[in-house]
Amino acid sequence: MTNKRHAPIEIDNEEFRKAGHKLIDTIADFLGTIQQKPVTTGETSKALQALLGMASLPADGTSPEHIIDKASALLLDHSLFNGHPKFFGYITSSPAPIGALADLLAAIVNPNVGAQVLSPMATQIELQTIQWLSEFIGVPSTYGGILVSGGNMANFTAFVTARTIKAPKKIKSGGIAEEDKLVVYCSKATHTWIEKAAVLFGLGSNAIHWVETSADNKMKVEALERMIQKDLQDGCRPIMVIGNAGDVSTGAVDDLQDLSAICKKYELWFHIDGAYGIPAAVLPELKDMFAGVDGADSIALDPHKWLYSPLEAGCTLVKDPNHLIETYSSHPVYYNFSSTVERTHNFYEYGFQNSRGFRALKVWMSLLQVGRNGYEQMIREDIELSKLMYALVDAHAELEAMTQSLSIATFRYVPANVKTIDNKEDYLNRLNESLLNELQQGGQVFLSNAVIGEKYCLRACIVNFRTSREDIEQVVQIIVAAGKKVHKALMEKPAINSQGA
Ligand SMILES: *Cc1c(COP(=O)(O)O)cnc(C)c1O
């Protein structure tokens, strides 16, 4: 090593500029042509491994420009693109381009947003982002919170907080004992995070008391109250109720106001899982649907869903931010994070993580780029497109419309001659599952599935600012054409093609 160090990982300024410009040009070309690309290439893992090459770790390095070319080609020609206008799978949004630029900027400053002293401006931007998100969904700006990696983590962060506040105080030192009999309530429509949470955080899966849903996938409020009363009689300790603001399968929003009232009556923690749906609370026309949001003790929302942030960005909001500190704060001797000048805001005291990246920047920059009005427009249009999809499906002789709520429509393909087929429902389940596989591999459109009643359905969730009416019209035709093809194949060779029946 000479007096001046030149580390192998450093990139000289001019080289950085050149390589960076080239990468941005490549990305701009990609964005300009994304509509013409397949949604996915459907290649096998084996084929992808062959493309990667390189069996073992290289001993010596390669030039940045070369690596950027290689990585760009691998990713831009061999990925699934959720930014494609015909991607409607699961709940993964098209990423806001400004979010990608934000990630680049965030990475170069690299603030550690665990402590204010390590991230002075980033901490303030995250605080402002949290305040704006609260305003966005219509809760008072006194709510506080933290950005996390996604919906699961946002729900976990709230779940553990509810446990700390509502369980006997002794569990902070003694842990949970079986005789504590802690109980939480949620509907069958709740996302799988709840099962992970009950196992991970010591309550056990039996602590989840599942409440029945009505035909529209909403929790039955009277059933909830009956269960609470019975559990109290049986010596259990109910601690929280989880309401859905947009359930993951069908987009149903529970009666939040009623759930909030029950939680007040029985002194339970009221948590809303709004990972997908709660941004729609910004729409004045959906005010009634989301009434009661401000009764929540905590809320999970996912900017990487309906706010179009690139992965990953989730957010936990809590009515009393001190409850997060009570749950997560500790003060090791090796931290010098307080200040003699002012009260510091150290995010490591508000959640699971210690070192934390600057997720807030991409959310903050998107909110600034389009404002509340821009988001209202995009969310409203996504809902209109979903309704259009439902209407077109409903009008088509070979498609059966099932549900439509927020921006999720579910439906299935039903061939014209279905009446003549034995075990009709079994066959339709098999047919629609095969059809989904065919569509997911085909690359023209990407859908996912839902099971409604006992029926296997196709599911289109539109959290995609690139989708247009034309895409929806084309997708309906694509589904019917593929449906005919798969039906024909199944009728000809039922044994070979049957899967999961
Ligand atoms: C997506 C989703 C989750 C999980 O969120 P991730 O970001 O995938 O961790 C939880 N609940 C609901 C309602 C969701 O839609």
Ligand as a Chemical Component Dictionary entry (heavy atoms), coordinates in Angstrom:
data_LIG
# 
_chem_comp.id                   LIG 
_chem_comp.type                 NON-POLYMER 
_chem_comp.pdbx_formal_charge   0 
_chem_comp.three_letter_code    LIG 
# 
loop_
_chem_comp_atom.comp_id 
_chem_comp_atom.atom_id 
_chem_comp_atom.alt_atom_id 
_chem_comp_atom.type_symbol 
_chem_comp_atom.charge 
_chem_comp_atom.model_Cartn_x 
_chem_comp_atom.model_Cartn_y 
_chem_comp_atom.model_Cartn_z 
_chem_comp_atom.pdbx_ordinal 
LIG C1 C1 C 0 -49.194 -8.212 0.916 1  
LIG C2 C2 C 0 -49.904 -8.324 2.186 2  
LIG C3 C3 C 0 -49.224 -8.675 3.362 3  
LIG C4 C4 C 0 -47.762 -9.050 3.358 4  
LIG O1 O1 O 0 -46.993 -7.984 2.914 5  
LIG P1 P1 P 0 -45.499 -8.200 2.359 6  
LIG O2 O2 O 0 -45.119 -6.841 1.927 7  
LIG O3 O3 O 0 -45.611 -9.193 1.252 8  
LIG O4 O4 O 0 -44.681 -8.715 3.485 9  
LIG C5 C5 C 0 -49.943 -8.689 4.529 10 
LIG N1 N1 N 0 -51.255 -8.388 4.548 11 
LIG C6 C6 C 0 -51.934 -8.047 3.437 12 
LIG C7 C7 C 0 -53.388 -7.705 3.518 13 
LIG C8 C8 C 0 -51.285 -7.999 2.227 14 
LIG O5 O5 O 0 -51.948 -7.663 1.118 15 
# 
loop_
_chem_comp_bond.comp_id 
_chem_comp_bond.atom_id_1 
_chem_comp_bond.atom_id_2 
_chem_comp_bond.value_order 
_chem_comp_bond.pdbx_ordinal 
LIG C1 C2 SING 1  
LIG C2 C3 SING 2  
LIG C2 C8 DOUB 3  
LIG C3 C4 SING 4  
LIG C3 C5 DOUB 5  
LIG C4 O1 SING 6  
LIG O1 P1 SING 7  
LIG P1 O2 DOUB 8  
LIG P1 O3 SING 9  
LIG P1 O4 SING 10 
LIG C5 N1 SING 11 
LIG N1 C6 DOUB 12 
LIG C6 C7 SING 13 
LIG C6 C8 SING 14 
LIG C8 O5 SING 15 
# 
